[in-house]
């Protein structure tokens, strides 16, 4: 009797309409920067006077033909650099590491990278090189 009940339940389930598969929303129409430079860059973010320095990693990735940038430091969670734009050899964007938005400007010279992070209360200079 138990087996008949299980077979009947399976038959009902097999005939039940399937719920539609969840749809994935397409990427929002975000400006896409062509990834001219990708890889991992080991950098030091230091105060303008050079007295305080923080080691960091800048990760530049080609995701579906668009540049994605992430800034990783030991003192805080990884932060995406968004609103990317290129002007010549400079890459500019917006970074939020400490809860305050800052402007990032990076310049590429071969495997070297230099630039700045400028916020309302602090400015940092970025220097480093490509590691992979």
C-alpha positions in Angstrom: 0.0 0.0 0.0 2.9 2.4 0.9 4.5 1.8 -2.5 1.2 2.6 -4.4 1.0 5.9 -2.5 4.6 6.8 -3.4 4.0 6.0 -7.1 0.8 8.1 -7.1 2.6 11.0 -5.5 5.5 10.7 -8.1 2.9 10.6 -10.9 1.3 13.8 -9.6 4.6 15.5 -9.3 5.7 14.5 -12.7 2.6 16.1 -14.2 2.9 19.3 -12.2 3.9 22.3 -14.2 7.4 23.6 -13.5 7.9 27.0 -12.2 9.8 29.3 -14.6 13.5 29.6 -14.2 14.6 32.8 -12.4 15.7 35.4 -14.8 19.1 37.2 -14.5 18.9 40.9 -15.0 21.3 42.1 -17.6 24.2 44.3 -16.5 23.0 47.9 -16.1 24.2 50.2 -18.8 27.4 51.2 -17.1 30.1 52.9 -19.0 32.7 50.3 -19.9 36.4 51.1 -19.9 38.5 49.0 -22.3 41.0 47.0 -20.2 44.3 48.3 -21.6 46.0 47.4 -18.4 45.2 44.3 -16.4 47.0 42.3 -13.7 48.0 42.6 -10.1 50.0 45.6 -8.9 51.8 45.7 -5.6 51.6 49.4 -4.4 52.3 51.6 -1.5 49.8 54.2 -0.5 51.6 56.8 1.5 50.7 60.3 2.8 51.9 63.1 0.6 54.7 63.9 3.1 55.8 60.2 2.9 55.7 59.7 6.7 53.0 57.0 6.7 52.8 54.2 4.1 50.3 51.3 3.7 51.0 48.3 1.4 48.2 47.5 -0.9 47.3 45.5 -4.0 45.5 46.9 -7.0 43.7 44.3 -9.0 42.7 45.2 -12.6 40.6 42.6 -14.4 39.0 42.1 -17.8 35.4 41.1 -17.0 33.3 40.6 -20.1 35.4 43.1 -22.0 35.2 45.8 -19.3 37.8 46.9 -16.8 37.1 46.1 -13.2 39.4 47.6 -10.5 39.7 46.5 -6.9 41.9 48.1 -4.2 42.9 45.8 -1.4 44.6 46.8 1.9 45.3 45.0 5.1 43.4 47.5 7.2 40.0 47.4 5.5 37.9 45.2 3.2 38.6 45.2 -0.5 37.0 48.1 -2.3 35.9 48.4 -5.9 37.1 51.5 -7.8 34.0 52.5 -9.8 33.0 55.2 -12.2 36.2 54.4 -14.2 37.2 56.7 -17.0 40.4 56.9 -19.2 42.2 60.0 -20.3 45.5 59.2 -22.1 47.7 57.1 -19.9 45.5 58.0 -16.8 42.8 55.9 -15.3 40.4 57.8 -13.0 37.7 56.5 -10.7 35.9 56.7 -7.3 37.0 54.7 -4.3 35.3 54.2 -0.9 37.7 52.6 1.6 37.0 54.4 4.8 33.4 55.4 4.4 34.2 58.5 2.5 34.3 58.7 -1.3 37.7 59.6 -2.8 39.0 60.2 -6.3 41.6 57.9 -7.6 44.0 58.8 -10.5 46.5 56.2 -11.8 49.2 56.6 -14.4 50.8 53.6 -16.2 54.4 53.6 -17.4 55.3 50.1 -18.5 55.1 47.9 -15.5 55.2 50.9 -13.1 52.1 52.6 -11.7 51.8 55.9 -9.9 49.0 58.1 -8.9 46.9 59.6 -6.1 43.9 59.1 -3.9 42.3 62.4 -2.9 39.5 62.8 -0.5 38.1 65.7 1.5 40.5 65.4 4.4 43.4 63.3 3.2 45.6 62.8 0.1 47.7 59.7 -0.6 50.2 59.0 -3.3 50.3 55.6 -4.9 53.5 54.0 -6.3 54.2 50.5 -7.3 54.8 47.9 -10.0 53.0 45.1 -11.8 53.6 41.7 -10.2 51.5 39.5 -12.5 
